[in-house]
Amino acid sequence: MASAPTQPPLLPVTNPTAAGSAPAATGGGGGLDAPMATPAFRLFMSRISESARRSLSDRRPWAEMVDRSAFSRPDSLSDATSRLRRNLTYFRVNYTAVVAFALAASLLAHPFSLLILLGVLAAWCFLYIFRASDQPVALFGRTFSDRETLLGLVVASIVAFFFTPVASLIISGMLVGGAIVAAHGAFRMPEDLFLDDADAASGNSAAQGLLSFLGAPGSRV
């Protein structure tokens, strides 16, 4: 009967071990975390898609843009400049799409240069912009600081852009797109286009919205 008071050893004396194992499991999981701030990256991508969708909603009908009856030769250089200015304001989203298409066509025609460009952009995103601030870059058994990482990315970008055809392809694509826009804006008569203050204000908001993704929380831009 004296053995009845021996029940206190049934207290959870093994809890310290369990508590110690929990941080170990957490620490192990932390070591498996990706070196990129995933929530910030997802927010960045969602802002890009939202900004693009908002901007494309302001585009003008393509049939109105290519209406053959609205084209005529400008009387003078000042007339062409005036037309171009008004058409740029009215068809701003369409013109942006034309330049983007010309740029994409220039890069798609050279897959190797496109892969180089995508590789440089991916390196900037994964190694610097969306990398967690408490996660250093470790390559080849060495840990690099933020300054060393930034310097390496800048050097790699310079080499990729100016020692490969990437820069020339981007410039040529933008020049072709700009030439198409300039020719259309100079020969398209804007007399049938009506742009009120609300449209001008929406144009400014669309331009700001297109770049709003740069302020995504967690990014370094």
Beta strands, then each sheet from edge to edge (+ up, - down):
strand 1: 137-139
strand 2: 142-144
sheet 1: 1+ 2-
end
